Amino acid sequence: MSTPLLEVKDAARFFDVSPSWLDRLIYRKPRVLLHAVDGVSFTLNKGETLALVGESGCGKSTVARLLAGLYDLTRGSIHFDGMDITTMNPTQKQAMRRRLQMIFQDPYASLNPRWRVGRIIAEPLKTHTELSQSEQTARVGELLEQVGLNPSDQNRYPHQFSGGQRQRISIARALALNPEFIVCDEPTSALDVSVQAQVLNLMKDLQTSLGLSYLFISHNLAVVHHVADRVGVMYLGRIVEIADRNTLFNTPLHPYTQMLLGAIPDMTGSGKARIPVAGEVPNPLNPPSGCTFHPRCPLANERCRQQNPALLQHHKTQVACHAVEEGRA
């Protein structure tokens, strides 16, 4: 079996949201940690698209930023092509950024409005290569053509483009250094539906032609079904289920995954029974004991309230659920 391109082990990221030192000193208020990601593990193979889905606040974007090096790990490790990127020195991290890039959610906020498009796309080339000015201009033109824009567009500013065109510019910038792996943090959620399809098809075409691997963050399950090879479901900072796309959509095992899929509008009129999404996401500053999903789960028992389930293999699926383990689901 080939070595995965990316291997994440027990990744955790905690944020200190404690009261000020004065409040802690005078009022004896305790220190507070937000467990945004707590024990996430998964692998990603070359040429594969792994999607992470879940409700807002489940930690998907934090995982994306950990992989891109925008956040440091509190615990765990991230191996890329066999190398532990969490222990690299600044020079090694600089070299690694050529191989790992990121596309952000909002194409309006991720592009500098004061820079022309040519400068935006050429910035990685200036930092990481020794190309001359003319070579950079030629490379920018190639990239713009690659994403369906005109090479002359490099003389325009971001505000002169539509949302879909801006995201194409973001994709061109991510491709500038010929990366192997791209983290896509909800890259189509800010776009109209018709434009979403165009951008998604562009990304799939680029993946085929360039051999790219994607981690695709999304809350849109219809989009995930279109682009993903495998899907990981996150809840309150943890992965509760991972499976290939068809297995997860056709035979979901975790009650939370079943609820998410049950929330997809039925446009076929089949009258298929739907599982309502019950309750609210708990406060991440004070998560429930045991399985964090147990307050919303119809299958929860005392073990679920006391013991956090491990992510275990069950047929074609990895699932963290006592009910599945005990044969109650």
N, C-alpha and C positions, 0 to 999 in steps of 0.2 A: 504494500500500500504506500502511495506517495506521501511525502511529508507535506502537511498543509502550509499554505502561504502565510496564514495568520493563525496564531494560537493564543487565546486569552485564557488565563488561569486565575480563578478566584479574585477577579478584579474588583476593587472597592474604591470609592471616592466619597469621603465625608467632608462636609463643609461646616466650619465653626460659625454658628449663628447665635452665640452666647450673648447675654446682655453685656453692657460695657463693664470694664473692670471696676468702675466706681459703684455700679449697682451690685456687682458681685461682692464687693468689699463691704458696703454699708448694709444692703438688704439681704445679703447671704443668698443671692440668686445663683442657682447652679449653672455650670457650663452646659451648653446645649450643642449637640452635633446632629446635623442633617445627613442621614445615610442615603445619599442620592443614588448610589450604586453600591450593592453589598453582596459580593460573592458571585459575580458573573463569569461564566466559563463557556467558551465555544471555539470552534475552528472554522476556517474558511479556506477553500481550495482554490488553486489557480483557475482563472476563467469563470469562477462561480459568482452568483449574486445571492448573498444572504440578507434577508430582510429582518429588521427588528420592528415589532408592532406592539401596541399597547396604548392605554389611555394617557392623556396628557399628565405629565409629572411622574411617569413610571421610571424615568432614567435613561430613555433612549438617546437623547441628545448628549447627555453626559458621557455615555459610552462612546459616542462619535468623537467628542472632544478629547477623551482619553487616548483614543487611537491616533488622532491627529497631533497629539503632543501639546494641546492647548491647556490641558489639566494634567497635574501629576497624580499618580496613583497613591492612595493611602495604604493599599495592601494589594498583593498579587503580582502578576507579571504579564507582559505582552511580548510575544515572540513573533518577529516578522522574518520570514525566510530563514528560520532557525536562529536568528539573533535576538537577544533580549534588548528591546529598545528602551526599556525603563532604566537600564544601568549604563547607557551610553554617555560618553562625554559630549560637550557641545559640538566639537568637530564632527564626531560620528553622527550626531543627530542632524547636523546640517546636510551631510551626505545622504542620510536616510530620507530627508524631505523630498529629494528628487524622485524617490520611488513611491511615495505615499502623499496623495493630495486630497483636498476636500472641496466639495461643492456645498455652499450654504443655502439655507432655506429661503432667504429673502433676497432676490436679485436687485432690489432697490437699495438695500442697506449694505450689501457686500461689495459694491463697486464705488470707488472714490468719485464723487460727482465733479471734482475739480480737475480730474485727469482725463485726457483723451483715451479712447479705447486702446489705441496702439501702445500707450505707456502702461496701461493696466495689465495688458497681456504680456508685455515685454519685461515687466518687473522681475518675474522669476528667472528669466534669461540673464538679466543683468547681475543678479545675485549669485546664481549657480553655474553660469557658463562664462566662457571667454569670447563669445561671439562679438563681432564688430557691429557697429550701428546698422550698417546696410544688411548684414546677415540677420540681425534681430528683426528688422523691418520685413525682410523676406519671410522669415519664420512666422511672424504675426499674420502676414497675409495668407500663408498656407493654413494656419490654424483657423482663421475666420472662414475660409472656404470649406474647411473640414466640418465645421458646425453649421454650414448653410447660410453664411453671411458673405458680404462682398469685401474683398481686401481693402477697398477704398474706405470702408467703414471705420478703419483705425484712426481716421482724422476727426471723428465725431465724438461727442460727449455722451455719457450714459443716459441723460435725460431725453436724448433724441431718439431713443429706442423704446419699443414696447416691452412689457414684462417678459414675454417669451424670448424676445431677442436678447434681453439683458441676461437671461439665464443661459443662453447660448454663448454669450461672451464669458460668463463665469466658467462654463464647461471648457471653452478654449483656453482660458487661463490655467485651469487644472491640468490640461493636456500638454502645456508648454514644455515640460521637462520629460515627456514620455514616461509617465509613471506606470507602475504595474497595478497599483491598488488605489481606488478612490472611495473615500467616505462621502456618502450622499445624505445630507441631513435634510430630509423632507424637501427635495429639490423642486417639486412641482406643486406644493400645497398653496403657494401664493399666486398660482396661475389659473386662468380660465380652463374649463374642462377640455375644450377643443385644443387649446395650446398645450395642455398637459400631455395629450396623446402624441403630439408632434415631438415634444422634448423627450418623452419616454422612448419613442421609436428611434430618435437620434442616438440616445444613450445605448440602446440595444445594438444598433448598427455599429457604433464605435467599439463596443465590447467585442463584437464578432471580428471586426477588422484589426483591432489592436491587441486583442487578447487580454482585456482588462478584467480585474476582479472588483466587485462592488460590495460594500456594506451599505444597504439601502434602509434608511430610517423613515418610517411612515406611520401614520395612523389610518390611512386609507387602504382598506383591505382589498378593494377592487384593483387599485394600482399595484399592490403587492402581488396579487394573483397573476397580474400581467407580466411582471418583471422578475420575480424571485425564483430561484431554484430551491432554496430552503428557507424556512421561516422560523424565527425565534419569537416567542411571546413573552413580554416582560410585564411584571406587576410589582409595583412598589420597590424598585431597585433590584429585582431578581428575575432571572429567566425561569418560567414555570413550564415551558414546553418548547421543544425544537423538533421539527420534522421536515421532510421534503414537502414541497408545496401541495401536491395532490393529496398526500396522506393527511396533512394538517387540515386542509379545507374539506375533505370528504369524511374523515373519521377523527375529528378532534377528541382528545381524551380528557384534558383538564377542564373542569367546569368553567373556569374563566375564559378559556379559548372558545368553548361552546357559547358562552354569553356574547362574546365579541362577534362571532360569526352570526349569531341569532339577531344581532342588531343591524345587519346588512339589509336594506330594503329589498323585499321580494318583488321583482318586476315581472315575474312570469305568471303570477296569479295561481300558483300551484296549491296554495292553501296549506303549505307545509308548516307544521307546528314550530313556533318560535319560543326561545327561552329568553324571557325579559332580563335586562341587565338590572339587577337589584342593588339597592343601596348606593353609597358614595364611597369614593376612595378614602381610606383612613388618613389621618394626619401623619405625614411622614416623620414629623418630629416626635410622635408618640405612637409608633406602629403597634398593632396587636401582637400578642405573644403567639408562639407557635407558628402555624401557617398564617401569613398575613392576610390571606384571602378568606379565612374562616368566617368572619362576620357576615360575608355576603354569599357564602356557599351553602346550597341546600343539602349537601352531603356531609357537612362538618360534624365530627364527633369530638369526644374529649381529647383523643390523641391529637387531632388537628389543632385544638386550642392550646396544647402544651408543647408539641414537638414540631420543629420546622422540618418539612420534608426535603430529602435530598433529590437531586436531579438524576433519575435512574432510567436505564434503557428498558423499554417495554415494547417488544416487537420492533417496528420501524421508527418508533418515537422515543425521545427522551422527555420524561415528564416528572415534575415534582408534585406528587399528590398521593396522600395516604389512601384515599378512596380507590384510586387506580391500583395501587400496590396491594390493597386488601381485596380487590375484586368487587368493590361496592359501586364502581362507576361503569 
